[in-house]
Amino acid sequence: GHADEVFVLETHPFDSRIMLSAGHDGNIFIWDITKGTKTKHYFNMIEGQGHGAVFDCKFSPDGQHFACTDSHGHLLIFGFGCSKSYEKIPDQMFFHTDYRPLIRDSNNYVLDEQTQQAPHLMPPPFLVDVDGNPHPTKYQRLVPGRENCADEHLIPQLGYVATSDGEVVEQVIGQQTVDQDEQGLEPSILDGMIRQLQLQQDQRTGADQESASSGPQNGEGTPRRG
């Protein structure tokens, strides 16, 4: 049934008769392998661009749906029932960190170049469109880890970034402020207590040094930096 290379062969999760195939010709077939017949055929036609090669497909665990990805960055969802639950999301969805450069440290571990953090330790990313423009706050709550954030923690900080062809565009670069990032994404209560104890210790150390140091009798002297 295919006219080009096929890299997708998926068996149904529990019905051994059913298999799915998809390929670079844009065709998606549902097969009944006991009869050797095509049960269903879909063609991934993209308006004004011809067909999109299908790169991968997977069945849902209940076998009622399957999803495909194509060469144009589309997610195609097929199945039974209503599509209303999918209409609440925007057409274009990317994370603002999707194409950020990575570096390796002295131990050969991967780090995000901008923040020098391991990618899995970074705050949950923001949802943006294909041009890097952030989506409204109602969409940002769809990102795991941002479900219960206040509105002010869902507004990203924008900056100007030069693209490969020299064009300067406005894009999401991170949280609005460091303080908001810490308030909205506190790793744990224990981390907060440790920071508080460290602050108290620093204040005590500073007070001890100030009382031990001998300054002029009139109380005037060079201000000490805290």
N, C-alpha and C positions, 0 to 999 in steps of 0.2 A: 503493500500500500504506500510505501514511502518512495520519494524521488531523490532524496539526498541522505547524507549521513544521519544515523540514528544513535544517539547517546543515552536515551532514556528507555529502560525496560523495567516497569514496576508491577509487581504482583499485588493483587488485592489483599488487604490485611487478613481476611478470613475466608473469602470465597475463592477456592483454588481454580475455578473455571475462568476467572477474569484476570486479564493482564492489560496494562496500558503501555503504549509506545508513543514516543514523540521524537521529532528530529529537526534538523536544520532546514528542512523544507517547509516548516511552519505547520505541519500536520500533527494532529493528536488523535490517536485511535484507541478505542476501547475494544478489546478482543474477547471473544468467547473461544478459548483455546481447545475446548472439547469438540466444538463443531468446526473450528478453523474459520470462523466468520468474524466480520467487523460488526460490532453491536452499535457503535456510535463513532462519528467522525466530526472533529472540529478543525477549522483552519484559522490560524492566527494572522489575519489580514489587518494591517495598520494603514489607516486612511492616509493617502498621499505618499506612503513610503514603501509600499509593497508588503511582503510578509515578513514576520519576525521569527528568526530561528529560535526554537524552543530548546533551552539548555538543561532544564531539570524539572522533574515532577515528583510529587509525593502525595500519597493518599492520607486522609485523616484517619485516626485510629478506629473510628466507627464505620469507615468505609463509605460514608455518605457524600464525601467531598474529596476533591483533589485540587492541588495548587501547582501552578507552573510558573517558571520564570523564563523570560526571553532575552534576546540580544539587545533589546531597546530599554532594558531596565524595568519592564512591566511585571507585575505580579497578577497572574490570571487565576481566578477562583471559580471552579465549577462544582455544581452539586444540586441537591434537592432543597426545596424550601424558598424562603423569601430572602432577597438581598438587602433588606432594609438595614440590617445591623452593620453592613459595610459602607452605607452611604454617609455615616457620621464622620468619616475620616476624609482628609483632603486627597486630591488626586496625586499630588507629588509629596512624597515623604522621604526625607533623608535625615540622618543625624549630622549635626554640624561638625562632628569629628571624623566623618567617614573618610575624607581624603587628606587628613592631617599627616604630615611626615613623621616618621619614627626614627629613632636613633638607638644605638646599643651602648650600654655602659661598659665599665672595665670588666665586669663579670659576664659580658655578652648577653645581658638581659635587655629586653626591649623596653624603651621609654618613649613617651610622647615628647616630641622635640620642644614644643612650646612650654609645657609645664614641668618637664623633667620627671614626670610621674609614670609609674606603670599603668598602662591603659585600663586594667581592671580595677585600679584604685581611684580612678578619676570620678568626679560626680556624674550622675546620669546626664547624657547629652540632651541638647535641645533638638526639637523637630524643625526642619527647615524645608523650603522648596528647592527646586533644582538650581536656583540662582543663589542659594544661601540665605534667603530672607526667612526670618523666623515666623512660625505659625502663631495664631492667637493662643492665649493661655489655656482655653478649653481643650486644645489639642495637645499642649505640653503635658497635661495630666494623664495622657495615654501612655507616657513613657514610664516604665517600671522604676519606682523610686521617687517619682514626682506626684504621685496620686493625691497626697494630702498637703502639698506645699501651698503656702499663701500666694496670692496673686503677685506680690512684689518679688517673690523668689522665682517666678516663672517668666520674668522679663529678662532676656539675655542682654549682655553687653555687646554692642556693635562696634566694629572697627573697620578700617579700610585695608584691604589686602590686594597685592598685585598678582594678577593671573599670569600664566605662562606666556601669553602674547603681549604682556606689558600693560594691559588694561587694569585700572584700579577700580575695584568693586567693594561695596559695603557688605560685610559678612559678620556672622556671629563669631565672637572670639572667646566667650566664656560667661561666667556669672556676672551679675550686675556689680557687686562689690565683694570683697573678701569677707567682710563682716556678715553680709547676707548669706553668703555661701556657708559660713560656719553655723549661722543660726538655723538655716533651712535644712542643712544636711549634716547634722551632728552625728559623727560615727557611733558614739555611745555615751552614756552617762559617765562611765568611768573615765573616758578621755577628758570630759569637762571638769571632773573633780581633780584630775592630775594637773590640768592647766591652772586651776584655782589654787591648789597647794603650791605650785611652783611660783605663782604670783605672790602669794603670802610670804614664801621663803625669801624671794627677791626683795620684798619690802622690808622684812626683818633685817636682812643682811645689810641693806642700804642704811637703815636706821642705826645699826650697831657701828657701822663704819663712820657715820656722821658724828655720833657721840664720842667715839674714840679719837677722832682726829682733833688736833688742837688748832683752832683758828684765832684770829685777832680778838682781843678782849671786847671790842665794841660790837662784836657780832657781825661785822661786815667782812666780806671776803669774796673770793671767786665762787660763783654759783656752781654747784656740783651737778653734773648731768646724771639723771636717773637711769 
